[in-house]
């Protein structure tokens, strides 16, 4: 395993990656918990650690675009891992090497959530037009976030009017899946990871998705604290926010039907509670 980095045809190497390639005999590779899309490994060199992500499953995102986006965000001071290189391994699978910036946040409080809300808000302030030389995907909202929705009449009946009433503006950078498992913490510093869904998008929807996930998997009071902290700096009209929230709930319901979201004992009770208080989801 010590030669794993040498088996990759690297593109956009950083000076730190060059250093690691010369020290391969000293590297230690450790398995990490990974998701549905990619395999993740930790590369340890002395006191420094790095993350090697390998897309060897069904997902085939544009890793070159992800690398350049991370590089741009890192240079702008956004809390992301520093990208060190991307390439293709012997099997033709794409890989991305970044710094290791900690483990997922397990415990939250109002103060911590205010910090995370500010991090998301700073990301949303970056406009697509401000990026130079960075290819940022601009996906069709319905096709990307609601694939297969037409197969479910109850969802599409509500979804289509909502999208028509609030067209998604693809003017800002969005993360696409900002939740606690995609925020890591190391020595009191927080970093946003997993940029597979990073794209040009509507910050209001991106924010609402985070709020709904907090309500469902953490608690409504903590979701309210996150919501309040974000809206103090980045205002969204109350009616429009309800539309974004409704879209997020419908997306969760769609993902649930394909097994794409975790379900706990009280999960359905929580998501139903959100829907019952949203005027755009009545009936």
PyMOL commands that set and color helices and strands:
alter all, ss='L'
color gray80, all
select helices_A, chain A and resi 4-7+15-22+24-26+63-75+110-124+128-130+141-145+149-151+153-165+180-182+203-217+220-233+238-257+267-276+279-281
alter helices_A, ss='H'
color red, helices_A
select strands_A, chain A and resi 9-11+28-31+39-45+48-55+83-88+94-99+103-104+172-174+183-186+189-192+199-201
alter strands_A, ss='S'
color yellow, strands_A
deselect
rebuild
show_as cartoon
